[in-house]
Amino acid sequence: MELTSKERILRTLQFMESDRIPCSPFVFDAWFGLAPKDYADRLVEHTDIMVAVRPGSKAETWIGGVPHNISKRFSTPDGNIREVIHTPKGDLTATIKPTGDHIDWYVEHLFKTPEDVEKFLSIPYKPLDPPMENFYKWESYIGTQGLVLGEISNPFYCPAYYFGTEENLIQTFSNKELITSLLDALVIRACDVIRNASKLGVKVWRIIGAEYASPRVLPPHFFKDIIVKYDKQLVDTIHECGGIAYMHMHDKMMDVIDDIIEIGPDALDPLEAPPLGDVDLKVVKERLGDKMCLVGNIDDMNVLSRASKEEVERLSLECIEAAGRGGGYILGGTASGLFMPKTVDNFIVMAEVCKRVKP
């Protein structure tokens, strides 16, 4: 049988028979506006690409269906962006430095004190009617040449984003009750987005944010309280909607692999090897078996951006040998979404390997 890239990915995610192992670079929609068009087109044509698209901004997910009335952004004379959110208990303010790519940096975070969380929670909540135009645009562009996923941030992503990583960890240690109250509110809102966008066509959901509580930054027992408790609700909601739950987690994960199993996603990426991660792909395949599809393992930024064709072929074959038997493996990178021309060339090398190797 000869499958389209979309069919190949979907069948592999569900442990169904496929014609070959997919090779799926993970790309953010914003990258296409930055990359040379010929490279973007080559990636779509020659690989089984996956693209993550949010049905609504982070603020729309976290605040709900009223952000246009209370959340404003405007440019400042020094070239930065000022963000203001009006709440019943006073304004929240932040300063953002644009970088020219798909990531902007907060130089002043929205949350600075515990009182700012209380301000945020004072905003009346109304479920979001997800804006789907961007999602539909990318589905039309990618077509059957890949898969477009809806992206949703887990609840712990919000305080990490609004406090900043360091202050969020301090608050999680010293003011866990407050952080928990925020997460309790946010998981309801994220589940509402999943339900509403699923009705409008999102079938596969990529959940991000777990690495903000990885064993490198928090003791493993925190993972159960602030990740498992909430991400499992997201996964359960996706399944209730008939969808596929795809969990993304950078950094080390072996100390919390049983917790990830408890969360219950259908797929897991990017499975980072040492030194950035701690994943031995063969060991993870033995642990997870047919519990979830495995995606990734070859470093986008430190390997694929500079490695020779021969090295990429060798690494690809090693990954397929370690995790490809029995299905449920997608050859890929580490989901940086930051692809240099050399990275694109090497993903195409990986795709050629997949075409030669029988599943």
C-alpha positions as CSV (number, residue, x, y, z in Angstrom):
1,M,0.0,0.0,0.0
2,E,1.1,3.6,-0.7
3,L,0.0,6.1,1.9
4,T,-0.1,9.8,1.9
5,S,2.1,11.5,4.6
6,K,-1.0,12.4,6.6
7,E,-2.3,8.8,6.5
8,R,1.2,7.5,7.4
9,I,1.5,9.7,10.4
10,L,-2.0,9.1,11.7
11,R,-1.7,5.3,11.3
12,T,1.6,5.3,13.1
13,L,0.3,7.4,16.0
14,Q,-2.4,4.7,16.4
15,F,-0.2,1.7,16.0
16,M,-1.9,0.7,12.7
17,E,-0.2,-0.9,9.8
18,S,1.8,1.6,7.6
19,D,3.8,1.4,4.4
20,R,6.9,2.7,6.2
21,I,8.2,4.6,9.2
22,P,7.3,8.3,8.9
23,C,10.0,11.0,9.0
24,S,8.4,14.0,10.6
25,P,10.2,17.3,11.3
26,F,8.2,19.3,13.7
27,V,7.7,22.9,12.5
28,F,6.0,26.0,14.0
29,D,3.8,27.8,11.6
30,A,5.8,31.0,12.0
31,W,9.0,29.3,10.6
32,F,7.5,29.3,7.2
33,G,7.5,33.1,7.2
34,L,11.2,33.1,8.0
35,A,12.6,30.2,6.0
36,P,13.5,30.5,2.3
37,K,10.5,29.4,0.3
38,D,12.3,26.7,-1.6
39,Y,13.6,25.1,1.6
40,A,10.1,25.2,3.2
41,D,8.6,23.7,0.0
42,R,11.3,20.9,-0.1
43,L,10.6,20.0,3.6
44,V,6.8,19.7,2.8
45,E,7.4,17.7,-0.4
46,H,10.0,15.2,0.8
47,T,9.2,14.5,4.5
48,D,6.1,13.7,6.5
49,I,6.0,17.1,8.1
50,M,4.0,18.0,11.3
51,V,3.0,21.6,11.9
52,A,1.7,22.9,15.3
53,V,-1.0,25.6,15.2
54,R,-2.7,27.2,18.2
55,P,-6.5,27.6,18.0
56,G,-6.2,31.0,19.8
57,S,-3.3,32.7,21.5
58,K,-1.9,31.8,24.9
59,A,-3.8,34.8,26.4
60,E,-7.0,33.7,24.7
61,T,-6.7,30.2,26.1
62,W,-5.8,31.4,29.7
63,I,-8.1,34.3,30.0
64,G,-11.0,33.0,28.0
65,G,-13.4,34.6,25.5
66,V,-12.9,38.2,26.7
67,P,-9.2,39.2,26.0
68,H,-9.9,41.7,23.3
69,N,-11.8,43.8,25.8
70,I,-9.1,43.7,28.5
71,S,-5.7,42.7,26.9
72,K,-3.8,45.2,24.9
73,R,-0.3,45.3,23.2
74,F,1.3,48.4,21.7
75,S,4.8,49.4,20.5
76,T,7.0,51.7,22.6
77,P,9.5,54.3,21.3
78,D,12.4,52.0,22.3
79,G,11.2,49.3,19.9
80,N,9.7,47.1,22.6
81,I,6.1,45.9,23.1
82,R,4.1,46.9,26.1
83,E,1.4,44.5,27.3
84,V,-1.4,45.5,29.6
85,I,-4.2,43.3,31.0
86,H,-7.0,45.1,32.9
87,T,-8.4,43.2,35.8
88,P,-11.0,44.0,38.5
89,K,-8.1,44.1,41.0
90,G,-5.8,46.3,39.0
91,D,-3.7,46.2,35.8
92,L,-1.0,43.6,34.9
93,T,1.8,45.0,32.9
94,A,4.7,43.5,30.9
95,T,7.4,44.5,28.5
96,I,8.4,42.3,25.6
97,K,11.5,42.5,23.4
98,P,10.8,41.3,19.8
99,T,13.5,39.1,18.3
100,G,12.5,38.9,14.7
101,D,11.8,35.2,14.8
102,H,8.8,33.3,16.3
103,I,9.9,33.8,19.9
104,D,9.6,37.1,21.8
105,W,11.4,37.7,25.1
106,Y,9.8,39.1,28.2
107,V,12.1,41.7,29.8
108,E,9.5,42.5,32.4
109,H,7.1,39.7,33.2
110,L,3.3,40.0,33.6
111,F,3.4,38.3,37.0
112,K,5.8,39.8,39.5
113,T,4.2,39.0,42.9
114,P,1.6,36.5,44.2
115,E,-0.9,39.4,44.2
116,D,-0.6,39.5,40.4
117,V,-1.9,35.9,40.2
118,E,-4.9,37.0,42.3
119,K,-5.4,39.9,39.9
120,F,-5.4,37.5,37.0
121,L,-7.9,35.1,38.7
122,S,-10.2,38.0,39.3
123,I,-10.9,38.3,35.6
124,P,-14.5,37.0,34.8
125,Y,-14.1,33.8,32.8
126,K,-16.0,33.1,29.6
127,P,-15.2,30.1,27.4
128,L,-13.3,30.9,24.3
129,D,-14.9,30.5,20.9
130,P,-11.6,29.4,19.2
131,P,-10.5,31.4,16.2
132,M,-9.8,28.7,13.6
133,E,-8.8,30.6,10.5
134,N,-5.1,30.0,10.9
135,F,-5.6,26.3,11.6
136,Y,-7.7,25.9,8.5
137,K,-5.2,27.9,6.4
138,W,-2.4,25.5,7.4
139,E,-4.5,22.4,6.8
140,S,-5.3,23.7,3.3
141,Y,-1.6,24.4,2.6
142,I,-0.2,21.1,4.1
143,G,-3.1,19.0,2.7
144,T,-2.2,15.3,2.6
145,Q,1.6,16.0,2.7
146,G,1.7,16.1,6.5
147,L,-0.3,16.6,9.6
148,V,-1.5,19.9,11.3
149,L,-1.9,19.5,15.0
150,G,-3.7,21.8,17.4
151,E,-1.4,23.0,20.1
152,I,-2.4,23.6,23.7
153,S,-0.3,24.7,26.7
154,N,-0.7,22.7,29.9
155,P,-1.7,24.8,33.0
156,F,1.9,25.0,34.4
157,Y,3.1,26.7,31.2
158,C,1.1,29.8,32.2
159,P,3.0,30.7,35.4
160,A,6.3,29.7,33.8
161,Y,5.4,32.1,30.9
162,Y,4.0,35.0,33.0
163,F,6.4,34.8,36.0
164,G,9.5,33.6,34.0
165,T,11.1,30.3,34.6
166,E,13.2,31.3,37.7
167,E,10.5,33.1,39.6
168,N,7.9,30.5,38.8
169,L,10.1,27.8,40.4
170,I,10.5,30.0,43.5
171,Q,6.8,30.5,43.7
172,T,6.1,26.8,43.1
173,F,8.4,26.0,46.1
174,S,7.3,28.7,48.4
175,N,3.7,29.4,47.4
176,K,2.4,26.1,46.1
177,E,-1.2,26.7,47.2
178,L,-1.4,29.8,45.1
179,I,0.1,28.1,42.1
180,T,-2.3,25.2,42.5
181,S,-5.3,27.5,42.6
182,L,-4.1,29.0,39.3
183,L,-3.6,25.6,37.8
184,D,-7.1,24.5,39.0
185,A,-8.6,27.4,37.1
186,L,-6.5,27.0,34.0
187,V,-7.1,23.4,33.4
188,I,-10.9,24.1,33.0
189,R,-10.1,26.8,30.4
190,A,-7.7,24.5,28.5
191,C,-10.3,21.7,28.4
192,D,-12.9,24.2,27.2
193,V,-10.6,25.1,24.3
194,I,-10.0,21.4,23.5
195,R,-13.7,20.7,23.4
196,N,-14.7,23.7,21.4
197,A,-11.9,23.4,18.8
198,S,-12.4,19.6,18.5
199,K,-15.9,20.3,17.4
200,L,-14.5,22.6,14.7
201,G,-12.0,20.0,13.3
202,V,-8.9,19.6,15.5
203,K,-8.2,15.8,15.7
204,V,-4.7,15.7,17.1
205,W,-3.6,17.8,20.0
206,R,0.0,18.6,21.0
207,I,0.3,19.3,24.7
208,I,3.3,21.4,25.7
209,G,4.8,22.7,29.0
210,A,5.8,19.6,31.0
211,E,9.5,20.4,30.8
212,Y,9.0,23.4,33.1
213,A,8.7,20.7,35.8
214,S,11.3,18.3,34.5
215,P,13.6,16.5,37.0
216,R,16.4,18.9,36.1
217,V,14.5,21.8,37.6
218,L,12.1,20.4,40.2
219,P,12.2,17.2,42.4
220,P,10.3,14.4,40.7
221,H,7.5,14.4,43.3
222,F,6.4,17.8,42.1
223,F,5.8,16.4,38.6
224,K,2.9,14.3,39.9
225,D,1.2,17.3,41.7
226,I,1.6,20.0,39.0
227,I,1.9,18.0,35.7
228,V,0.2,14.6,36.0
229,K,-2.9,15.9,37.8
230,Y,-3.6,18.5,35.1
231,D,-2.2,17.0,31.9
232,K,-4.2,13.8,32.5
233,Q,-7.3,15.9,32.5
234,L,-6.2,17.4,29.1
235,V,-5.5,13.9,27.7
236,D,-8.8,12.5,29.0
237,T,-10.7,15.5,27.4
238,I,-9.0,14.9,24.1
239,H,-9.9,11.2,24.2
240,E,-13.5,12.1,25.1
241,C,-13.6,14.2,22.0
242,G,-12.4,11.3,19.9
243,G,-8.9,12.8,19.4
244,I,-5.3,11.9,19.7
245,A,-3.2,13.3,22.5
246,Y,0.4,14.1,21.7
247,M,2.7,15.0,24.6
248,H,5.7,17.2,24.1
249,M,8.5,17.3,26.8
250,H,12.0,18.5,26.4
251,D,14.8,17.7,28.9
252,K,15.3,14.7,31.1
253,M,12.3,12.4,31.6
254,M,13.4,9.0,32.7
255,D,12.7,9.7,36.4
256,V,9.1,10.6,35.6
257,I,8.4,8.0,32.8
258,D,5.9,6.2,35.0
259,D,4.1,9.5,35.6
260,I,4.0,10.1,31.8
261,I,2.4,6.6,31.4
262,E,-0.2,7.7,34.0
263,I,-1.0,10.8,32.1
264,G,-1.8,8.5,29.2
265,P,-0.9,10.4,25.9
266,D,-1.0,8.5,22.6
267,A,2.4,9.9,21.5
268,L,5.5,11.4,23.1
269,D,8.3,13.6,21.8
270,P,11.1,14.6,21.4
271,L,12.9,11.9,23.5
272,E,16.1,13.8,23.9
273,A,19.3,11.8,24.2
274,P,22.3,12.9,26.4
275,P,23.6,15.4,27.1
276,L,20.5,17.5,26.8
277,G,18.2,14.7,27.8
278,D,18.5,11.2,29.3
279,V,16.6,9.0,26.9
280,D,18.0,5.7,25.6
281,L,15.5,5.1,22.8
282,K,15.8,1.3,23.0
283,V,15.1,1.4,26.8
284,V,12.1,3.7,26.3
285,K,10.7,1.5,23.6
286,E,11.0,-1.5,25.9
287,R,9.3,0.4,28.8
288,L,6.4,1.8,26.8
289,G,5.9,-0.9,24.2
290,D,2.6,-0.2,22.5
291,K,1.4,2.3,25.2
292,M,2.4,5.3,23.1
293,C,3.9,6.2,19.8
294,L,7.5,7.5,20.1
295,V,8.6,10.5,18.1
296,G,12.1,12.0,17.6
297,N,15.5,11.6,19.3
298,I,18.0,13.1,16.8
299,D,19.1,16.6,18.0
300,D,17.9,19.3,15.6
301,M,20.3,22.0,16.6
302,N,23.5,20.2,17.7
303,V,23.4,17.4,15.2
304,L,21.1,17.9,12.2
305,S,22.3,21.5,11.7
306,R,25.9,20.3,11.1
307,A,26.2,16.6,10.6
308,S,27.3,14.9,7.4
309,K,24.9,12.8,5.3
310,E,26.7,9.6,6.4
311,E,26.3,10.5,10.1
312,V,22.6,11.3,9.7
313,E,22.1,8.0,7.8
314,R,23.8,6.1,10.6
315,L,21.8,7.8,13.4
316,S,18.6,7.3,11.5
317,L,19.2,3.6,11.1
318,E,20.1,3.3,14.8
319,C,16.9,5.0,15.8
320,I,14.8,2.7,13.6
321,E,16.6,-0.3,14.9
322,A,16.0,0.8,18.5
323,A,12.3,1.8,18.3
324,G,10.9,0.9,14.9
325,R,10.0,-2.7,15.4
326,G,6.3,-3.3,15.9
327,G,5.3,0.1,14.7
328,G,4.6,3.2,16.9
329,Y,7.8,5.1,16.0
330,I,8.2,8.3,14.0
331,L,11.8,9.3,13.1
332,G,12.3,12.9,13.9
333,G,14.3,15.6,15.6
334,T,14.0,17.3,18.9
335,A,11.2,19.7,17.9
336,S,13.1,22.9,18.1
337,G,11.3,24.3,15.0
338,L,14.5,26.3,14.3
339,F,15.7,24.8,11.0
340,M,18.8,26.0,9.2
341,P,19.2,25.0,5.5
342,K,21.6,22.2,6.5
343,T,18.9,20.9,8.9
344,V,16.4,20.8,6.1
345,D,18.8,18.9,3.9
346,N,19.4,16.4,6.7
347,F,15.7,15.8,7.4
348,I,15.4,14.9,3.7
349,V,18.3,12.4,4.2
350,M,16.4,10.9,7.1
351,A,13.2,10.6,5.0
352,E,15.2,8.8,2.3
353,V,16.4,6.3,4.9
354,C,12.8,5.7,5.9
355,K,11.8,5.0,2.3
356,R,14.6,2.4,2.0
357,V,13.9,0.6,5.3
358,K,10.9,-1.8,5.6
359,P,8.9,-1.5,8.9
